[in-house]
Amino acid sequence: MASTIHVDVVSAEGLIFSGSAEFVAVPAEMGEIGILPHHAPLITLITPGAVRIKCRGREEEEFVFVAGGILEVQPHAVTVLADTAIRATDLDETKALEAKKLAQDSIVNQAANIDYAKAQAEIAMAMAQLALIQRVRGKRY
């Protein structure tokens, strides 16, 4: 029997995923972190991107987009406390493309009152969503 780890992905909107997994990958500040059962305890910040969850007995991975937050790892449990979390199947491609365009336009137009850090964060979040859509649906951007 394969060893598993319990995974919870939670956002302000509620519980997005809860179940057992053989492997979890989470986008963190220093790069993607791979987590197997019995992983050493860890707390770190996460960045916009895809949480990949390999559930036991399923060939396909489960994908959840997260916009940032905190990751807590214990030997038998992984908790992702996300600012925003959306199942990959629920991502809206049109909204992500529009958000990317608006943020890019605000930088290009160089409005005097623009918050460049916020605009760049919005671009990063939109790009992460589009990358996940591409991976799940096979589209190119």
Phi, psi and chi 1 to 4 in degrees:
 res  aa     phi    psi   chi1   chi2   chi3   chi4
   1 MET       -  130.3  174.2 -169.5  -91.7      -
   2 ALA   -71.7  143.4      -      -      -      -
   3 SER   -77.6  144.5 -174.8      -      -      -
   4 THR  -129.6  167.9   60.8      -      -      -
   5 ILE  -131.5  141.7 -168.7  165.2      -      -
   6 HIS   -80.6  135.5 -176.9   79.1      -      -
   7 VAL  -124.6  130.5 -179.6      -      -      -
   8 ASP  -124.1  128.9  -74.6  -36.4      -      -
   9 VAL  -115.8  116.7  179.7      -      -      -
  10 VAL  -126.8  141.7 -177.8      -      -      -
  11 SER  -132.6  179.8   75.0      -      -      -
  12 ALA   -61.0  -27.7      -      -      -      -
  13 GLU   -75.6  -19.8  -68.0   82.5   29.1      -
  14 GLY   138.3 -169.4      -      -      -      -
  15 LEU   -76.9  121.5 -176.9   64.2      -      -
  16 ILE   -95.7  -38.5  -55.0  -59.7      -      -
  17 PHE  -147.9  140.0  177.5   89.5      -      -
  18 SER  -149.7  123.5 -176.8      -      -      -
  19 GLY   172.9 -178.5      -      -      -      -
  20 SER   -91.6  145.7  -65.6      -      -      -
  21 ALA  -140.6  154.1      -      -      -      -
  22 GLU   -87.9  -26.4  -64.8  175.1  -15.5      -
  23 PHE  -157.5  145.3  174.5   77.9      -      -
  24 VAL  -137.2  137.9 -178.0      -      -      -
  25 ALA  -123.0  132.3      -      -      -      -
  26 VAL  -131.1  134.6 -179.6      -      -      -
  27 PRO   -74.9  119.8   28.2  -32.8      -      -
  28 ALA  -119.9  172.2      -      -      -      -
  29 GLU   -56.6  -38.3  -75.7 -169.8  -46.9      -
  30 MET   -96.2    9.5  -60.2  -58.7  -73.5      -
  31 GLY   125.0  179.2      -      -      -      -
  32 GLU   -71.6  136.5 -174.1  175.3   65.4      -
  33 ILE  -108.5  125.6  -64.6  175.6      -      -
  34 GLY   -95.4  133.4      -      -      -      -
  35 ILE  -126.7  124.8  -56.4  159.4      -      -
  36 LEU  -111.6  164.2  -68.1  166.9      -      -
  37 PRO   -54.2  145.5  -27.5   36.9      -      -
  38 HIS    72.7   21.4  -48.9  -68.0      -      -
  39 HIS   -63.4  150.3 -166.9  -73.7      -      -
  40 ALA   -64.9  148.0      -      -      -      -
  41 PRO   -58.5  142.9  -27.4   37.0      -      -
  42 LEU  -159.0  142.2  166.8   74.0      -      -
  43 ILE  -133.1  130.4  -66.4  178.1      -      -
  44 THR  -154.1  163.4 -170.7      -      -      -
  45 LEU   -81.4  144.9  -65.3  175.2      -      -
  46 ILE  -109.0  156.8   55.5  177.5      -      -
  47 THR  -114.5  166.6   58.8      -      -      -
  48 PRO   -58.0  134.1  -25.9   35.5      -      -
  49 GLY   162.3 -163.3      -      -      -      -
  50 ALA  -103.7  130.7      -      -      -      -
  51 VAL   -90.0  124.3  173.4      -      -      -
  52 ARG  -106.1  128.5  -64.8 -175.6  -62.9  123.2
  53 ILE  -124.9  119.0  -54.6  165.1      -      -
  54 LYS   -97.1  102.0  172.7   63.0  174.0  100.8
  55 CYS   -80.6  144.9  -62.9      -      -      -
  56 ARG   -63.3  134.1 -169.0  166.1  127.3 -154.7
  57 GLY    80.8    3.2      -      -      -      -
  58 ARG  -121.3  136.1  -70.3 -179.0   41.1 -159.8
  59 GLU   -76.3  -41.1 -164.1  168.4  -46.9      -
  60 GLU   -78.8  140.0  -65.7  -71.7  -41.6      -
  61 GLU   -80.4  153.0  -69.0 -180.0  -38.8      -
  62 GLU   -93.2  134.9 -176.8   84.2   24.0      -
  63 PHE  -119.1  135.7  -68.7   94.7      -      -
  64 VAL  -132.4  126.1  177.3      -      -      -
  65 PHE   -79.7  133.1  170.1   78.0      -      -
  66 VAL  -124.5  143.3  -67.4      -      -      -
  67 ALA   -98.0    4.6      -      -      -      -
  68 GLY   134.3  172.9      -      -      -      -
  69 GLY   142.8 -148.4      -      -      -      -
  70 ILE  -130.5  139.5  -62.6  173.1      -      -
  71 LEU  -110.9  129.8  167.2   68.2      -      -
  72 GLU  -120.6  127.5  178.3 -171.7   10.4      -
  73 VAL  -118.8  130.7  178.3      -      -      -
  74 GLN  -123.8  163.6  -66.6  -64.2  -34.4      -
  75 PRO   -53.6  -30.0  -27.9   36.3      -      -
  76 HIS  -122.2   10.5  -59.7  -72.8      -      -
  77 ALA  -153.3  142.3      -      -      -      -
  78 VAL  -122.7  128.3  173.5      -      -      -
  79 THR  -123.5  122.5  -56.0      -      -      -
  80 VAL  -106.6  112.3  176.2      -      -      -
  81 LEU  -100.6   96.7  -60.2  171.2      -      -
  82 ALA   -96.3  143.7      -      -      -      -
  83 ASP   -60.0  -47.1  -61.8  -26.2      -      -
  84 THR  -140.6  137.7  -61.4      -      -      -
  85 ALA  -138.6  132.5      -      -      -      -
  86 ILE  -138.7  130.1  -54.2  167.5      -      -
  87 ARG   -59.8  142.1  -72.8 -175.2  178.6  -87.2
  88 ALA   -55.4  -36.6      -      -      -      -
  89 THR   -69.1  -16.3   54.7      -      -      -
  90 ASP  -100.1   -0.5  -65.1  -25.7      -      -
  91 LEU   -65.7  142.5  -74.8  173.2      -      -
  92 ASP  -104.2  106.5 -172.4  -33.5      -      -
  93 GLU   -60.2  -42.4  180.0  179.6    4.0      -
  94 THR   -62.1  -44.8  -55.7      -      -      -
  95 LYS   -63.8  -41.3  -77.9 -175.6 -179.9  178.6
  96 ALA   -64.5  -43.1      -      -      -      -
  97 LEU   -64.2  -41.1  -74.2  168.1      -      -
  98 GLU   -66.0  -42.3 -176.9   62.8   23.4      -
  99 ALA   -62.4  -41.8      -      -      -      -
 100 LYS   -62.1  -46.9  175.9 -175.0  168.1 -166.8
 101 LYS   -62.8  -44.8 -176.7  180.0  179.4  -28.3
 102 LEU   -61.4  -43.7  -72.4  171.7      -      -
 103 ALA   -66.3  -41.9      -      -      -      -
 104 GLN   -65.3  -42.0  -72.5  173.8  -31.6      -
 105 ASP   -62.2  -39.2  -72.2  -11.4      -      -
 106 SER   -65.6  -33.3   67.3      -      -      -
 107 ILE   -73.8  -44.1  -70.2  174.3      -      -
 108 VAL   -64.1  -40.7  169.9      -      -      -
 109 ASN   -75.2  -12.3  -66.0  -26.7      -      -
 110 GLN    47.9   52.7  -64.0 -175.3    1.5      -
 111 ALA   -61.4  141.2      -      -      -      -
 112 ALA   -61.4  -30.8      -      -      -      -
 113 ASN  -100.2   18.6   58.9   -6.7      -      -
 114 ILE   -74.4  141.3 -175.7  173.2      -      -
 115 ASP   -98.0   98.8 -178.5  -14.8      -      -
 116 TYR   -61.6  -39.1  -74.2  100.0      -      -
 117 ALA   -62.4  -42.5      -      -      -      -
 118 LYS   -66.1  -42.9 -178.2  178.7  177.0 -173.2
 119 ALA   -63.1  -41.8      -      -      -      -
 120 GLN   -68.5  -35.4  -68.7 -161.5  -38.7      -
 121 ALA   -65.3  -39.0      -      -      -      -
 122 GLU   -66.0  -38.6  -71.5  171.3   -2.9      -
 123 ILE   -63.9  -45.3  -69.4  171.4      -      -
 124 ALA   -60.9  -41.2      -      -      -      -
 125 MET   -66.7  -43.7 -168.2  162.4   61.5      -
 126 ALA   -64.4  -41.0      -      -      -      -
 127 MET   -64.7  -38.4  -68.5  -60.5  -66.1      -
 128 ALA   -65.2  -40.2      -      -      -      -
 129 GLN   -63.7  -45.7  -74.0 -177.1   19.1      -
 130 LEU   -64.5  -36.6  -67.3  169.2      -      -
 131 ALA   -64.0  -39.8      -      -      -      -
 132 LEU   -69.3  -41.1 -178.3   52.7      -      -
 133 ILE   -59.7  -43.5  -70.0  168.4      -      -
 134 GLN   -59.6  -44.5  174.8 -176.1  -15.2      -
 135 ARG   -65.8  -44.2 -177.0  175.1 -165.2  160.3
 136 VAL   -77.5  -39.4  172.0      -      -      -
 137 ARG  -104.3   -6.5  -59.7  180.0 -170.5  159.7
 138 GLY    75.2   28.1      -      -      -      -
 139 LYS   -96.4  156.7  -65.7 -165.3  172.0 -163.2
 140 ARG  -114.9  143.4  -69.1  -95.8 -178.7 -128.0
 141 TYR  -128.2      -  -64.1   99.2      -      -
